[in-house]
Amino acid sequence: MKMSNTTVTVSEFILQCAIESNKKTITICALAFIYFISILGNLLVIFVIIMNPKLHVPMYLYIGTLAVIDLANSSVLIPKMLSVLLLGSSVVPYAACVLQMFLLLHVEEMESFLLAFMAFDRYVAVVYPLRYPSAITNKKVVIGVIISNIFCIIFKSHILIVVSELSFCRTNVLPFCFCDYGTVVHVSCTDELRYLTSLSTAVVANGVLPLFLILLSYSRIAMEALRISSTGRKSKVFSTCVTHLLVVGLFYFPLALFYVLPAVGVTIPTEMYNIMFILGNAVPSMMNPIIYSFRNKEINTSIYKLFIWRRSAPIRMK
């Protein structure tokens, strides 16, 4: 919907979701598959961690929290995208659009902080193994997750104020399949620099800084692992680190392209922008439980025992 040059506020946005018609069926099937696997995999990881008392330790509390974040990430993003592509329900009320962009930023920031916590957990476990039981406890893990949640909410609460100040005189059509803060600022007729500076600050504070701490932790772990004389322990350390680094890479690499390329002036086609956002948000939510299921022996064994127990459970005759 085009608008006149008169500055107005809007009550709704239209998600254009620019994907070629001949690719919509494939996109819908891919999104539905990703969402199904993500929900199933993350619920399964959460269930086995809750049900197995041996997994009630800090590392698995982090993995369970990551599964909860991935569930939230998929549920905030994919259902609306499917409704736009499948049902054509492209109109999004203003409040719902603001809520989606807020929640998407929140789950991204929470996953970033959580991955940093997990890296620090492995750092203490490898470099200071004798201090680990007292330094990292379940209580400290829970407190850390709660505090980071509160910090993330407070840090980006200004977005709600900023978005309310925006006015629109050109269009209320967003070219993507989702509500994105940067896109809303771009389509507004308000001075962009002031409002995009806050986004850049948030990306640095909640994305770049945690990534730096993650890389610093794992480089220190790698140096310590090379000094371990026991081949078995060295192999276990590297195996654990590879698992975490796979998760870190899946999360950061697509999002880095998503935020960095436009910032340095690289023009990305709208369709490619949509695909990059899906890869950066939806695919890691699907892959994380798969990675932990295959590469983590305890979770793998717990899932295996769960299905074996259900198949071998005796059938009671009435």
N, C-alpha and C positions, 0 to 999 in steps of 0.2 A: 504494500500500500504506500504510494507516494504521498508526500505531504507538501504543503506550501512552505514558503520561507518564514511563515509566522512560527515563533517559538512556542511549542506546546509540550505538555506532558502526555504520556501515553498510558493506557490502561491494560494494554496487551502487546505482545510481540508475535511475529510470524516467523517460524522456523522454515527457511526455504529448503534446507537439507539438499544441497546441490549434488545429486548423484545421478549419473546418466540412467535413463529408463531401462536400458538393456542390462544394467548391472544391479538394479534394485533387488531382483529375486535372489541373486547370489549374496548380496549384502544382508538381506533379511534373514536368509538361512544361516549365514555366518554369525550374525548377532544372536539369533535364537540359540544356536549351538554353544556359543561362548557363554551366554547367560546360564544355560542349563548346566553345563560342566562346572561353571564357577559356583553356582548355588550348591550343587551336589557335592563337589569336592571340598569346599570350605566348610559346609555343614558337617561333612564326614570327619574332617580334621578336628573341628571343635568338639564333636561328639566323642571321639576316641580319647582326646586329651582330658575331657571331663570324666569319662568313665574309667580311665586307667589311673589309679592313685600313683603309680610309678612315674607318671608324666606330670605330676603336680610340682614341678620345679621351675626355676626362673626361665630357662631357655624355652621350655614348652609353653609357659605363660605368654612369652613374646610371640611364639608361633601362633598360638590360639588367638591372641589379640590381632595379629596380622590377618588371620582368617576373617575375623569380625569386620575389620576395615575393608577387606576385599569384598565381602558381602555387601557392605554399605555402598562401596564404590560402584559395583555392578548395578545395584538396585536404583541408585540415583541416576545413572546414565542410560542404561540400555532400554528399559521399558518405554521411556518416552521416545527414544529414537525409533523403536519398533512401531510405536503407535503413529508416528509421523510417516514412516515409510509404508506401513501396512494399511493403516486406516485413513491416512491423509489428515489427521488431526494436528495440523501445524500451528494452530493458534494457542499461545501460552499466556495465561494471565500474568500481569506485571509481577505480582507478589510471588507466584510460582516460579517465574524465571529468576528472580532475585534469590529465592531459596535454593534453586538448583545450582546457581553459580557459587553461592556461599558454601553449600555442602560439598561440591566438587573440589573447591579450594581446600576445604577442611580435611577431607579424606586424603588428598595429596600431601598436605603438610603433615598430617598424623603418620602416614606411611613413611615419610622422609625421616621424621624424628624416631619412629620405631626402628627403622633400619639402622640408625645411628646407635640406638640403645643396644640392639642386637650385636653390632660390631664391638661396642665397648664390653658387652658381656663376654664375647669370645676373647677379647684382648686380656681381660682379667683372668679368665679361665686358663689361658695358655701361658701368659707372662708371669702371673702371680697365682699359681694353682692353690697354694696353701692358704692364701687369703680369700679365695673365691667364696667359700661357704659363709663367711661373715660379711664380705663386701657386697655380695649380690644375694639378696633374699627375696622370697615371694612378696613380702610386705613392701620392700623398696621398689620392686617391679610395679606393683599396683599403684603405689604413690606416684611413681615416675610417669606412668601412663595417664593418671588423672590430672597431674600438674601440667603435662604437655597439652592435654585436651583443653584445659582452662586457658593456658597461654595462647594456643592457636585461636581460640574463640575471641579472646580479648584483642589479640594482635590484628585480626582482620575485621573486627566489629565496625571499624570505620567505613568498610565497604557499603554497609547498609545506609550510612549517611551520604556517602559519595554518590551512590546510585540514585538516591532520592533527589540529589541536586541536579542531575542531568536533565536536559531538555532536548526535544527532538523536533527538527524542522524539515528534515529531508525524507526519512523513512523510518519505519519500525520493523523492517524486515531484516532478520539475521540470516546470513547465508549458510549457516551451519545447522547440524541436527541437534544442537544443544545450546544452552544459554551460557555464554562465556563473557566474563567481565571485560576483557580487553576488546571484544567485538562490540559489546554494548556501548563502550566509550567511543569507539571508532565511528559508529553510525549516528552518534549524537551530534548536536551542533554546538557542543561546549568545547572550550579549550582543552585539548587532549593531554598536553604535557603534564599539567598538574595532577590529573587523575591517573595517568599511567605511571607516574613516578612512584606512587604508593605500591603499584603492582610489582615494579622492578625491585623495590625494597623488600617486599614480601618474598619474592623469588630468591633473592640473595640470602636473606635471613633464614628462611625455612627450607630452602633447597640447596643452595651452593654451600653454605656453612655445614649442614649435616653431611653432605657428600664429602667435603674436605676431611671431616672427622672420621668418616667411614674409611676413606682411603688411607688416612694416617694410621688408624687402628690395624688395618689388614697388612699394611707394609711392615708395621712393628711385629705383628704375628708371624709374618713370613720370615723375618730375620730371626725370630726366636725359634721357629720350627726348624730352621736349617741347623741350629745348634743341638737339636735333640738327637741323641745317639740311638735311641730305640726306633727301629724301622717301623714297627707297628704303630707306635704313638705318633710318629711323624706323619705316617700315612693317614691316620685318623684326623689329625689337625688339618692337613691339607684338604681332606675330603669334606670336612665341615665348612672350611673357608670357601671352597669352590661352590658348595650349595648356597651359602649366603651371597656370594658374589654374583651368582647367576640371577638371584632374586633382585639384587641391587641393580645389575645391568638391565634387566627387563623393565624395571621401574624408571630408571634415570635416562637411559639412552633415547627412547622415543620422545619423552617429555623435554629433554634438552633440545632436540631438534625442533619440537613444537614451539618452544619459547625463544630459542636463540636465533634461528634462521630469520624470522620476521624482524627481530630486533636489529640485525646487522644489514637489513635491507634486501634480503633474498625474497623474491616474490614466489609465493607458493599457490598453485591452483587450489580453488576452494574444495574440489573433490579430494585432492591429496591431503589438504588440511584436515578434512573430516576423517580420512583413513588414519593419519598420524595420531589424531586424538584418540581414536578407537584403540589403536595399537598401544598407546601410552597409558590408557586407563583400563580398558576392558580385558585385554589379553593377559597382562600380569595377574589380574584377579583370577583368571582361569588357570594360569600356569603355576602359580605359587603352590597350591595344594598338590599338584601333580609332582612338582620338583621335590617337595618335602616327603611325599608318599614314597617316591622311588629312591631318594638319596638318603633319607633318614631311617635307620634300621628300626628304631623304637616305634615310630609311627607306622612304618610299613608292617611290622610284626603285629601291632595292635589292630590294624585294619584287616589283616589276614585272619587273625584269631576271631575277629568279630563275624566275618562271613562264614568261617568254618564252624563257629558255634551255632550260628543261625541254621546252617544246613544240617548239622548233626544233632540239633535239639530234638529230644524225643517227642513224638506226637501222642498226646493223651487221648485215649479212647473213652468215649462217654459210656 
